[in-house]
Amino acid sequence: MHSTILEYADRLWRGSLRLEDVPLTDLRRGGVKEVTYGVAMWPATGNVYAIRGEQGVALFDTGNALDAPAMYRAVRSWTDQAVKYAIFSHGHLDHVSGMEGFDEEPGPRAAVVAQEGVARRFARYARTAGYNTVVDQREHGFVRMTWPTSHRIPDITFRTRLNLSLGDVTLQLSHTLGETDDATWAYLPERGVLLTGDLFVWQVPGAGDPHRVQRYPDEWAVALRRMATVDAQVLLPGHGLPVIGPDRVRQALTDTADYLDSLVEQTLDLMNAGARLDDILHRVRPPAELAERVYLRSNHDEPEFIVRNIWRLHGGWHDGNPAHLKPAPDAVFARAVADLSAGAASLAGRAVTVAGDGDLRLACQLAELAAQAEPDNHKVHEIRALVYAMRVQEEPGAIAKGVYAWAAAESRSKITGLDLLDVYHEVVNGRMWWLPSSIR
């Protein structure tokens, strides 16, 4: 299985395997396996790495709560050495939720190490648990997931840098702003191993998620370039498979930095010229040659979302359209537009027409206005479900797919009385038997 992980990693780099086709379940079934000397990998939704040294074991990230028992057994089948440190690369739940099994072991408890912002993140999560539960349902369709309000609090925190030792191996920890404000990356100089957390994840950097707090593409790019200077032999990402070889590692890091820098500079140039956000969103594009890289595809986040976050970071929330500063409520505006269009049904009919012409952006806007104008009109909701389901089929990114699938499921559920989450999973998985056959 050791060679299988690396073989898949090579195929992924060469483009003969898609990220979504990596058989993570099969790889996990093989247990924790070494990917280089003394460093083992548990390839999961959030990867877990175990580093073995003369004075014990360090974990870099601990994965998600669902996989935690299996992860614990897998690590313990690889080594029975005491876990001395567990490092959180950042405070996202898919990286910090697997400590329970190790904490229950006899003897001194492992010290959880994190940048000092992780504790503040956990406090914020407790205050916004309901919101985050709704967002995860919308983005991922989680049925029974309730956002936790308590977390494993770090025992050791640092601000900028911290070195940890396992005797024959050093873990050099560095903080940066990136996808989060509490990100940590690590370098193991004796092993030539770079652990990036979510600063590198085999897809467009998550610098624009529309549901989450501010991200930091400028500092992210700086950190990537700094990582590239350590000349690591192996890059171990927060998601996806290893990158093997110093040339590939440097290329992956610098290409990702160039991608972010290009979006930032294009956006700032247009902001400085007085452009509105709407204009910027439809003009800024990543460099074509970088967008084709197998590790910079829009499988989750998207350039358009990153541009919005750059605007928010440098310019605030107002998009430059004065009518949007203090607008009428959505429903009031929708009813006014519907009245001008001979009613909500007419708006919805126009949505069908423009969808047929291929303009799904406009079709969704029209269908949404129609549903806001007449929220109990089942015919309008049939059309709303139709255009959003069509949008799901066209979108490459998981975030956008989730939002549009949720919208389609809302309307489909309202029409049929079916469970909203059941319909959501139908849409996401392409089981849209209720669509016209010409669209499916």
C-alpha positions in Angstrom: 0.0 0.0 0.0 3.0 2.3 0.6 3.8 2.1 -3.2 0.1 2.4 -4.0 -0.2 5.9 -2.4 2.8 7.1 -4.2 1.7 5.6 -7.5 -1.6 7.3 -7.2 0.3 10.5 -6.3 2.4 10.3 -9.4 -0.7 9.6 -11.6 -2.4 12.6 -10.0 0.5 14.9 -10.8 0.7 13.6 -14.4 -3.0 14.2 -14.9 -3.9 10.6 -15.6 -6.0 10.5 -12.5 -8.5 13.1 -11.2 -8.5 14.2 -7.6 -12.1 13.0 -7.2 -11.2 9.6 -8.4 -8.5 8.9 -5.8 -9.9 5.9 -3.9 -9.5 7.3 -0.4 -11.7 4.7 1.2 -9.5 1.9 -0.2 -6.3 3.7 0.8 -7.6 4.1 4.4 -8.6 0.5 4.5 -4.9 -0.3 4.1 -4.2 1.6 7.3 -1.5 4.2 8.1 1.4 3.7 5.7 4.8 5.4 5.5 5.3 7.7 2.6 8.9 8.5 3.5 11.2 7.4 6.3 9.5 7.8 9.6 6.5 9.7 8.3 3.2 7.9 7.8 -0.1 9.1 6.2 -3.7 8.5 6.9 -5.3 9.7 3.6 -8.7 11.1 4.6 -11.1 14.0 4.1 -8.5 15.9 6.2 -5.2 14.1 6.0 -3.5 12.9 9.2 0.3 12.5 9.4 2.3 10.6 12.1 6.0 11.4 12.5 8.1 8.9 14.4 11.2 9.9 16.3 13.6 8.6 19.0 11.6 10.4 21.7 8.1 9.6 20.6 5.5 10.4 17.9 4.0 13.7 16.7 0.8 13.9 14.8 0.3 16.7 12.2 -3.5 17.2 12.2 -5.9 14.6 13.7 -8.7 14.5 11.1 -12.5 14.5 11.4 -14.6 13.1 14.2 -16.3 10.5 12.0 -13.1 8.8 11.0 -11.4 9.3 14.4 -11.8 5.8 15.8 -10.5 4.1 12.6 -7.6 6.6 12.4 -6.6 5.9 16.0 -6.5 2.2 15.4 -4.5 2.7 12.2 -1.9 4.8 13.9 -1.6 2.4 16.7 -1.2 -0.5 14.3 1.8 1.4 12.9 3.5 2.4 16.2 2.9 1.9 19.9 5.2 4.8 20.8 3.7 7.5 23.0 2.3 10.5 21.1 4.2 13.5 22.4 2.7 16.2 20.3 -0.4 16.7 18.2 -0.1 19.8 15.9 -3.2 21.4 14.5 -2.4 23.0 11.1 -5.5 25.3 11.7 -8.8 25.1 13.5 -11.1 23.6 10.8 -13.0 20.6 12.2 -11.8 18.2 9.6 -8.3 18.7 11.0 -8.7 18.9 14.8 -11.3 16.3 15.8 -9.4 13.0 16.3 -7.7 13.3 19.7 -10.1 11.4 21.9 -8.5 7.9 21.5 -5.0 9.3 22.2 -6.3 11.3 25.2 -7.8 8.2 26.8 -4.5 6.3 26.8 -2.7 5.8 30.1 0.3 8.0 30.9 0.9 11.6 30.1 -1.5 13.1 27.7 -0.1 14.3 24.4 0.3 18.1 24.1 -1.8 19.7 21.5 0.1 22.5 19.7 -1.4 25.2 17.6 -1.0 28.8 16.6 -2.7 31.1 19.2 -5.6 32.0 16.9 -7.0 28.4 17.0 -8.5 28.9 20.5 -10.1 32.2 19.4 -11.6 30.3 16.4 -13.0 27.6 18.7 -14.7 30.3 20.7 -16.2 31.8 17.6 -17.4 28.4 16.5 -19.3 28.0 19.7 -21.1 31.3 19.1 -22.0 30.5 15.5 -22.7 26.8 15.8 -26.2 27.1 14.4 -25.1 29.1 11.4 -22.2 26.7 10.6 -24.6 23.7 10.9 -26.9 25.3 8.3 -23.9 26.1 6.0 -22.6 22.5 6.2 -26.0 21.2 5.3 -26.2 23.5 2.3 -22.7 22.9 1.1 -22.4 19.1 1.9 -25.9 17.8 2.7 -24.9 16.5 6.1 -28.0 15.0 7.6 -27.3 14.6 11.3 -24.3 16.8 11.7 -24.6 19.4 14.4 -21.7 21.8 14.8 -19.9 21.1 18.0 -19.7 23.8 20.7 -16.7 22.3 22.6 -13.3 21.4 21.2 -9.9 20.0 22.2 -8.2 23.2 23.4 -4.4 23.5 22.6 -2.0 23.0 25.4 0.9 24.8 23.8 0.4 27.9 21.6 2.8 30.1 19.6 2.5 33.3 17.7 5.0 33.2 14.8 7.4 30.2 15.1 8.1 27.3 17.3 10.5 24.3 17.1 9.6 21.0 18.6 11.9 18.0 18.9 11.5 14.2 18.9 15.2 13.7 19.3 16.4 12.8 15.9 13.7 14.9 14.1 12.8 18.5 14.4 9.5 20.0 13.6 9.9 23.7 12.6 6.5 25.3 12.9 5.6 28.6 11.1 2.5 30.7 11.2 0.9 32.5 8.3 -2.4 34.0 7.2 -3.9 32.0 4.4 -7.2 30.1 4.2 -7.4 31.0 7.9 -5.8 33.4 10.3 -4.4 30.6 12.4 -2.6 28.5 9.8 0.6 26.5 10.6 2.9 24.8 8.2 5.8 22.6 9.3 9.2 21.5 7.9 11.2 18.5 9.0 14.8 19.4 8.0 16.2 15.9 8.9 13.6 14.2 6.7 13.2 16.8 3.9 9.4 16.8 4.5 7.1 19.8 4.2 3.6 19.7 5.8 1.4 22.4 4.4 -2.0 21.9 6.0 -4.6 23.5 3.8 -2.1 25.9 2.3 -1.8 23.4 -0.5 -4.7 21.0 -1.3 -4.5 20.0 -5.0 -7.1 22.5 -6.2 -7.7 26.3 -6.4 -6.8 27.7 -3.0 -9.7 28.1 -0.6 -9.4 31.8 -0.5 -13.0 32.7 -1.4 -15.5 30.5 0.3 -18.7 32.6 0.3 -20.0 31.2 3.6 -16.8 31.7 5.7 -14.8 34.4 7.3 -12.1 36.5 5.6 -9.2 34.7 3.8 -5.8 36.2 3.1 -4.5 35.6 -0.5 -1.6 38.1 -0.3 0.0 36.5 2.8 -0.9 33.0 1.5 1.2 33.6 -1.6 4.1 34.9 0.5 4.0 31.7 2.6 3.9 29.5 -0.4 7.1 31.2 -1.8 8.8 30.8 1.6 7.9 27.1 1.7 9.4 26.7 -1.8 12.8 28.0 -0.5 13.3 25.1 1.9 13.8 22.7 -1.0 11.7 19.9 0.5 11.9 16.5 -1.1 8.3 15.6 -0.1 5.2 17.8 0.2 2.4 16.4 2.4 -0.9 18.4 1.8 -3.9 18.9 4.0 -6.1 17.2 1.3 -5.0 15.0 -1.6 -1.8 13.0 -2.0 1.9 13.7 -1.6 4.0 15.6 -4.1 7.3 13.8 -4.4 10.6 15.4 -5.6 12.0 18.9 -5.1 11.2 20.2 -8.6 7.6 19.2 -8.4 7.3 20.6 -4.8 8.7 24.0 -5.9 6.6 24.1 -9.0 3.4 23.3 -7.1 4.1 26.0 -4.5 5.2 28.7 -6.8 2.5 28.1 -9.4 -0.1 28.4 -6.6 1.5 31.6 -5.4 1.5 33.0 -8.9 -2.2 32.1 -9.3 -3.2 34.0 -6.1 -0.9 37.0 -6.9 -2.5 37.4 -10.4 -6.0 37.5 -9.0 -5.0 40.0 -6.3 -3.2 42.3 -8.7 -5.9 42.3 -11.3 -8.6 43.0 -8.7 -6.6 45.8 -7.1 -5.8 47.4 -10.4 -9.5 47.6 -11.3 -10.5 48.8 -7.8 -7.9 51.5 -8.0 -9.4 52.5 -11.4 -12.8 52.9 -9.7 -14.5 49.8 -11.1 -17.5 48.3 -9.3 -17.4 44.8 -7.9 -19.8 43.5 -10.6 -17.4 44.7 -13.4 -14.4 43.2 -11.6 -16.1 39.8 -11.1 -16.6 39.5 -14.9 -13.2 40.7 -16.0 -10.7 39.1 -13.7 -9.4 35.7 -14.8 -6.5 33.5 -13.6 -3.6 33.0 -16.0 -4.8 30.4 -18.5 -1.6 28.3 -18.2 -2.0 28.0 -14.4 -5.7 27.3 -14.5 -4.9 24.2 -16.5 -2.6 22.8 -13.9 -3.9 19.5 -12.3 -3.4 21.0 -8.9 -5.2 24.3 -9.6 -8.6 23.2 -10.8 -11.8 24.7 -9.5 -13.1 21.6 -7.8 -14.2 23.4 -4.6 -13.4 27.1 -4.4 -13.4 29.3 -7.5 -11.6 32.4 -8.8 -14.8 34.4 -8.8 -15.2 33.8 -5.1 -11.6 34.7 -4.4 -12.1 38.0 -6.2 -15.0 38.8 -3.8 -12.8 38.1 -0.8 -10.1 40.3 -2.2 -12.6 43.1 -2.6 -13.9 42.5 1.0 -10.4 42.5 2.4 -9.3 45.7 0.7 -12.6 47.6 0.1 -15.3 46.5 2.5 -18.7 44.9 1.8 -20.3 47.6 -0.4 -20.0 46.6 -4.0 -20.0 50.1 -5.5 -23.6 50.1 -6.7 -25.3 52.9 -4.8 -28.7 51.1 -5.0 -27.2 48.2 -3.1 -26.1 50.4 -0.1 -29.6 50.4 1.5 -31.8 48.4 -0.8 -35.5 47.5 -0.4 -36.1 44.0 1.1 -35.7 41.3 -1.5 -39.3 40.3 -1.5 -40.5 44.0 -2.0 -38.1 44.4 -5.0 -39.2 41.0 -6.4 -42.8 42.0 -6.3 -42.1 45.3 -8.0 -40.3 43.5 -10.8 -43.0 40.9 -11.1 -45.7 43.7 -11.4 -43.7 45.2 -14.2 -43.4 41.8 -15.9 -47.1 40.9 -15.7 -46.6 38.7 -12.6 -44.3 36.1 -11.1 -45.4 33.4 -13.6 -44.2 35.7 -16.4 -40.9 36.1 -14.7 -40.5 32.4 -14.2 -41.5 31.7 -17.8 -38.7 34.1 -18.9 -36.3 32.2 -16.7 -37.1 29.1 -18.7 -36.5 30.9 -22.0 -33.1 32.3 -21.0 -32.1 28.9 -19.5 -32.9 27.3 -22.8 -30.7 29.9 -24.5 -27.8 28.9 -22.1 -27.8 31.9 -19.8 -28.2 30.1 -16.5 -26.9 33.0 -14.4 -29.8 35.2 -15.6 -32.2 32.3 -15.4 -31.5 31.7 -11.8 -31.8 35.4 -11.0 -35.2 35.6 -12.7 -36.5 32.4 -11.1 -35.4 33.6 -7.7 -37.2 36.9 -8.1 -40.3 35.0 -9.2 -40.2 32.8 -6.1 -39.6 35.8 -3.8 -42.5 37.6 -5.4 -44.9 34.6 -5.0 -43.4 32.2 -2.4 -46.4 29.9 -2.4 -46.8 29.5 -6.2 -46.0 25.9 -6.9 -45.6 26.5 -10.7 -43.0 29.1 -9.9 -41.2 26.7 -7.6 -41.2 24.0 -10.3 -39.3 26.4 -12.6 -37.0 27.5 -9.7 -36.1 23.8 -9.1 -35.6 23.3 -12.8 -33.1 26.1 -13.4 -31.1 25.5 -10.2 -30.9 21.8 -11.0 -29.6 22.7 -14.5 -27.1 25.0 -12.8 -25.8 22.1 -10.6 -25.0 20.1 -13.7 -22.9 23.0 -15.2 -20.9 24.0 -12.2 -17.4 22.5 -11.5 -17.0 23.7 -7.9 -18.4 21.8 -4.9 -19.4 25.0 -3.1 -21.5 26.3 -6.0 -23.0 22.8 -6.6 -24.0 22.6 -3.0 -25.7 26.1 -2.9 -27.6 25.5 -6.1 -28.6 21.9 -5.2 -30.0 23.3 -1.9 -32.0 25.9 -3.8 -33.4 23.3 -6.2 -34.2 21.0 -3.2 -36.0 23.8 -1.4 -38.4 24.3 -4.3 -38.7 20.6 -5.1 -39.5 19.8 -1.5 -42.1 22.6 -1.3 -43.9 21.2 -4.4 -43.8 17.5 -3.4 -43.6 17.5 0.4 -40.5 15.2 0.2 -37.7 15.6 2.7 -35.5 18.5 1.7 -32.2 16.7 2.4 -33.4 13.6 0.5 -34.1 15.8 -2.5 -30.8 17.6 -2.0 -28.9 14.3 -2.3 -30.9 13.3 -5.4 -29.8 16.5 -7.1 -26.2 16.3 -6.0 -25.9 12.7 -7.2 -27.6 13.4 -10.5 -30.8 11.4 -9.8 -33.0 14.1 -11.1 -35.7 11.9 -12.7 -38.2 14.7 -12.5 -36.3 16.9 -15.0 -37.3 16.9 -18.7 -35.4 14.2 -20.6 -33.9 16.8 -22.9 -32.0 18.3 -19.9 -31.0 15.2 -18.1 
